[in-house]
Amino acid sequence: MADLKLKDPDVDAELQHEATMHNAAVTLCKAAQDENEDVKPKNAIVGFFRFLASFMIPGLGMFSEAYFVFAVGNLSALWKVEYKDCWHGIGCPVKLSESITYTQVCGIIFGQLFLGFFADRIGRKWGSVATAGTMVVGGILIVASAGPTEAALWAMFTAVQFIFGIGVGGEYPVASASANERAESTAALQKRRGETVVLVFSMQGWGNLVNTAVIIAIMAGFGQYGPPYSNYALEVTWRLSYAIGLIPLIGILLYRFFRLRESAVWTKKREALQAMGGAKASGVQWRKFGLLMYYYWHRNFGTAMSWFVWDFAFYGNKLFQGTFIKIINPKASLIEVLEWTLLNSSVALVGYYFAAFTVDKPWMGRMRMQVMGFAWMFVLFIICAAQYDQLRTPEWIHAFQFLYYFSSFWGQFGPNATTWLLPAELAPTELRSMCHGFSAAVGKAGALVAGVVFALVDGRTKFWISAFCGLAGVILTLITIPDVTGLDLREGDKRWLAILDGHHELYHGDAIKPRNLSLIERLLGYGKNYQADASDDEGTYSATATSASAAMEAKKGAEMVSQPSQKQGAEVSVAVAK
């Protein structure tokens, strides 16, 4: 890198920063295009299947985590029939179902923080392998759960939920960061980054739906349409449903270990940091976390708390979905409750695709979508709470059903998609996985709190709480969430490199353009240094043009340093060290 020796202190800082940033910027440009990514196959049918594979394969981790996580809620009613004594507090914890859920969520939170932190250091590939491997081990132990007594069986089952939860937690930040960086490194996907990420996330909806469908199919195969139920059939149902879920999980582990390539963006960003600071750029530097908190605290707070209020309402409703369905159909059998759950999952799944195919549109974007989803949640749940008693009557029960299911659609076509997308987009690559893991962990804490609170209140109050969570989400989004639709994420990394170099005020690009900043960031004056000519006006990206531009600017920077300023009498010498 260039070792600058400047005798004029007035030009030292700016020239040093300029030369440093040129070196780093040239490295950043190299992550522009994944040369092995063929995005335009000639055959339309082949192109369609490659499009499906482009998000289904990266999304299999999210599919598997949802399959196992939502299985607890789907199977709880079966367990209450098969293990009557244990699930009614005789010889087992009184709140066994809550114990399983809380243990699982605690494992998820730990995985989000721990694996989210280390995925920024060991890379996206090995982070992905670690999460899939942990889920495989946990999944096998879930299927094999046994004991001499019912209490021993459920003690083991509950404990291994924590292990599986660690893998689930790691999958959140790793999958989101990987999907963002894949879009960033593929020129054809630059303007479809949100779509790329949300399509990967949509596999979570498929995991929930397929798990419900598998349980229904197995129960139907045993003829378990209503009481009396066979304990043997119920035993085979829950164990076999989990075993089937292991198939894609083992497949994705093998794929990631043998075929998955490391993220080109992650690799090049590390090289850019090396170009800036050599050996000083490697390792864990606590100074970076301080800078992250100083310049990005409002973004991390906004994404984390938005996720908290969403998960509070979403998982609170999921945990008590069976109760809501019983209100709609008080005499529903086990399989009928699952059929209603399947319908709700199908409606929600449609919302994922509405989100994916509109999130990159200028008239929608991230912030509008999140505000819209939270607002609909507020309105629909307010109606449910205000008219709760009337909606439960036979005359209005179908209206109640519509409102509840319609809220699921707007949840997915809104905060469920954006809260997963935004934490990784709003953070620099170097700390992307960690920031996503932090926000996701706070969100899961919301689910944990919801499990406690919703167990203490009646049906009407659940809807009141969910409604005001929607209102809180609207307010948080409007104040703290910037809309980065169309923004090249490399601009965010250039800004971060300037921050690390100690010259944030010398960055003038699109990352601080007022339209790409949140309300609180604009009030704090982060956009005052923006210059329209510092980046492409439309936020578009061309690998060739950008590389050429960086090279020309680097040349100009070198000439500035090598030629002494006659006006200031500066003597400048440049020594190049390889």
FENRAMO-V910994 format. One line per field, one symbol per residue. ss: DSSP state (h for helix, s for strand, l for the rest). phi: phi as a letter, one per 30 degrees, with the letter a starting at -180 (. if undefined). A space follows every 50 residues. Layout:
ss=???
phi=???
//
This chain:
ss=lsssssllhhhhhhhhhhhhhhhhhhhhhllllllllllllllhhhhhhh hhhhhhlllhhhhhhhhhhhhhhhhhhhhhhhlhhhhllllllllhhhhh hhhhhhhhhhhhhhhhhhhhhhlhhhhhhhhhhhhhhhhhhhhllllllh hhhhhhhhhhhhhhhhhhhhhhhhhhhhhhhhhhllhhhhhhhhhhhhhh hlhhhhhhhhhhhhhhhhhhhlllllllllhhhhhhhhhhhhhhhhhhhh hhhhhhhhlllllhhhhhhhhhhhhhhhhhhllllhhhhhhhhhhhhhhh hhhhhhhhhhhhhhhhhhhlhhhhhhhhlllllhhhhhhhhhhhhhhhhh hhhhhhllllllllhhhhhhhhhhhhhhhhhhhhhhlhhhhlllllhhhh hhhhhhhhhhhhhhhhhhhhhhhhhlllhhhhhhhhhhhhhhhhhhhhhh hhhhllllhhhhhhhhhhhhhhhhhhhhhhllllllllhhhhhhhhhhhh lllhhhlllhhhlhhhllhhhhhllllllllhhhllllllllhhhhhhhh hhhhhhhhhhhhlllllllllsssssll
phi=.dccbcccddcedddddddddddddddeddddbddccccbdddddddddd ddddcdddddddedddeddddeddceddddddcedddcicibeecddddd ddddddddddddddddddddccjdddddddddddddddddddddealdbd ddedddeddddddddddedddedddddddeddddccedcedbddeedddd ddddddddddeddddddddddcicdaddcdddddddeddddddddddddd dddddddccdcddddeddddddddddbhdddcidcdedddddddcbeddd dddddddddddedddddddcdeddddddbecddedddddddddddddddd deddddcbdcdedcidddddddddddddddddddddcedddddedcdddd dddddddddddddlddddddddedddcdeebddddddddddddddddddd dddddcbdeddededddddddddddeddcccdcceidddddddddddddd dibddcdbdddcdedccdedddddidcdcdbecdbdedidbbeddddddd ddddddddddddcddddcidccbbcccc
//
